[in-house]
Amino acid sequence: MEFNVQQVHERKVAGFHMVGPWEQTVHQGFEQLAMWVKTHKIVGEEWLAVYYDNPDLVPAEKLRCDTVVSVSENFTVPDNSEGVIVTGIQGGQYAVARARVDDGDFAKPWNLFFDSVLASNSYQITGKPCFEHYLNDGSESGVWEIDMYIPVADQV
């Protein structure tokens, strides 16, 4: 899979922290996020999923992710926003790849992307959280366009 490496800015994000199998929790988290954004008329610039764990090492029931929208620096959580977290996505050097998901299998492009980065002699994966940026709402069509981000450092 083709990827490029770029400096990515830090993002302030708000949404929901989920724990459990990503095939379930990411969907559930985005349903909660969509309801919260609509109810409180939140202006979310980007819709993102942040992944904290390696699914090859962490049991599915302990996998952590955040389903979030990027918000302004002065954002404050509105009243009646139970369970909402405000956190940040660290800026820095990331490998970035675009994928189209039309079969519901988000793991497939991530696995290809990780394999490509690991095969590179120029970069090493840092172990910081990865994230994906949803470029469209594929909930109706079943077709998603995403940008995937893996934090990397120059190979020494």
C-alpha positions as CSV (number, residue, x, y, z in Angstrom):
1,M,0.0,0.0,0.0
2,E,1.3,3.4,-0.9
3,F,1.8,5.9,1.9
4,N,3.6,9.2,2.6
5,V,5.1,10.7,5.7
6,Q,4.0,14.1,6.9
7,Q,4.0,16.4,9.9
8,V,0.5,16.3,11.5
9,H,-0.8,19.1,13.7
10,E,-2.1,18.3,17.2
11,R,-5.9,18.1,17.5
12,K,-8.3,18.7,20.3
13,V,-11.1,16.2,20.2
14,A,-14.3,15.4,22.0
15,G,-16.3,12.2,22.0
16,F,-16.5,8.8,23.6
17,H,-13.9,6.4,25.0
18,M,-14.8,2.7,24.2
19,V,-13.4,-0.6,25.4
20,G,-14.0,-3.9,23.8
21,P,-13.9,-5.6,20.3
22,W,-13.4,-2.8,17.8
23,E,-15.9,-4.4,15.4
24,Q,-18.6,-3.5,17.9
25,T,-17.3,-0.6,19.9
26,V,-16.3,1.7,17.0
27,H,-19.8,1.4,15.5
28,Q,-21.4,1.9,18.9
29,G,-19.1,4.8,19.7
30,F,-20.0,6.6,16.4
31,E,-23.7,6.1,17.0
32,Q,-23.3,7.8,20.4
33,L,-21.1,10.5,18.9
34,A,-23.6,11.2,16.1
35,M,-26.5,11.5,18.6
36,W,-24.4,13.8,20.9
37,V,-23.3,16.0,18.0
38,K,-26.8,16.4,16.7
39,T,-28.4,17.0,20.1
40,H,-25.9,19.6,21.1
41,K,-25.3,21.1,17.6
42,I,-21.6,20.5,17.9
43,V,-19.5,21.7,15.0
44,G,-17.1,18.9,14.5
45,E,-14.5,19.6,11.8
46,E,-13.3,16.0,11.5
47,W,-14.7,12.6,12.5
48,L,-12.0,10.4,13.8
49,A,-11.4,7.1,15.5
50,V,-8.3,6.8,17.7
51,Y,-6.8,3.3,18.4
52,Y,-4.6,2.8,21.5
53,D,-3.8,-0.9,21.3
54,N,-2.2,-3.6,19.1
55,P,-5.0,-6.2,18.4
56,D,-2.3,-8.9,18.0
57,L,-1.2,-8.3,21.6
58,V,-4.3,-7.1,23.5
59,P,-7.4,-9.3,24.0
60,A,-10.4,-8.1,22.0
61,E,-12.4,-7.3,25.2
62,K,-9.6,-4.9,26.4
63,L,-9.1,-3.0,23.1
64,R,-9.4,0.8,23.6
65,C,-10.5,3.4,21.1
66,D,-12.0,6.9,21.0
67,T,-14.7,7.9,18.6
68,V,-14.4,11.7,18.4
69,V,-14.8,14.9,16.5
70,S,-12.1,17.6,16.3
71,V,-13.1,20.7,18.1
72,S,-11.8,24.2,18.6
73,E,-9.2,25.0,21.3
74,N,-11.8,26.9,23.3
75,F,-14.4,24.1,23.2
76,T,-16.2,23.3,26.4
77,V,-18.4,20.3,26.9
78,P,-22.1,21.3,27.0
79,D,-24.3,20.3,29.9
80,N,-26.0,16.9,29.7
81,S,-23.1,15.4,27.9
82,E,-22.7,12.3,30.0
83,G,-19.7,10.1,29.1
84,V,-18.1,12.7,26.8
85,I,-14.3,13.1,27.0
86,V,-12.1,15.9,25.8
87,T,-8.6,14.9,24.9
88,G,-6.0,15.4,22.2
89,I,-4.3,13.6,19.4
90,Q,-0.6,14.2,19.5
91,G,1.0,16.0,16.6
92,G,4.1,14.8,15.0
93,Q,5.4,12.6,12.2
94,Y,2.9,10.2,10.8
95,A,2.8,7.7,7.9
96,V,-0.5,8.5,6.1
97,A,-2.5,6.3,3.6
98,R,-5.9,6.6,2.0
99,A,-8.2,3.6,1.7
100,R,-11.7,2.8,0.5
101,V,-13.7,0.4,2.6
102,D,-16.8,-1.0,0.8
103,D,-17.1,-4.4,2.6
104,G,-17.2,-3.3,6.2
105,D,-13.7,-4.7,6.8
106,F,-11.7,-1.8,8.2
107,A,-9.0,-4.2,9.5
108,K,-7.9,-5.1,6.0
109,P,-6.6,-1.7,4.9
110,W,-5.0,-1.2,8.3
111,N,-3.2,-4.5,8.1
112,L,-1.9,-3.7,4.6
113,F,-0.8,-0.3,5.8
114,F,1.0,-1.6,8.8
115,D,2.7,-4.2,6.6
116,S,3.9,-1.5,4.2
117,V,5.2,0.7,7.0
118,L,7.0,-2.2,8.7
119,A,8.6,-3.2,5.3
120,S,10.0,0.3,4.9
121,N,13.6,0.7,5.7
122,S,13.2,4.4,6.3
123,Y,10.7,4.5,9.2
124,Q,9.9,2.7,12.4
125,I,6.5,2.7,14.2
126,T,6.6,4.6,17.5
127,G,3.8,2.8,19.4
128,K,1.8,6.0,20.0
129,P,-1.9,5.8,19.1
130,C,-3.0,5.5,15.5
131,F,-6.1,7.2,14.1
132,E,-8.3,7.3,11.1
133,H,-10.1,10.3,9.6
134,Y,-13.4,9.6,7.9
135,L,-13.7,11.6,4.7
136,N,-17.3,10.8,4.1
137,D,-20.3,9.3,5.8
138,G,-20.7,5.8,4.4
139,S,-23.5,4.7,6.8
140,E,-26.0,4.8,4.0
141,S,-23.9,3.6,1.0
142,G,-21.6,1.2,2.9
143,V,-18.6,2.9,1.2
144,W,-16.2,4.7,3.4
145,E,-13.2,6.8,2.4
146,I,-10.6,7.1,5.2
147,D,-7.2,8.5,5.8
148,M,-5.2,6.3,8.2
149,Y,-2.4,7.7,10.4
150,I,0.4,5.7,12.0
151,P,3.0,7.6,14.1
152,V,6.5,7.0,12.9
153,A,10.1,8.0,13.5
154,D,13.0,8.0,11.1
155,Q,14.9,4.7,11.2
156,V,18.2,5.0,13.0
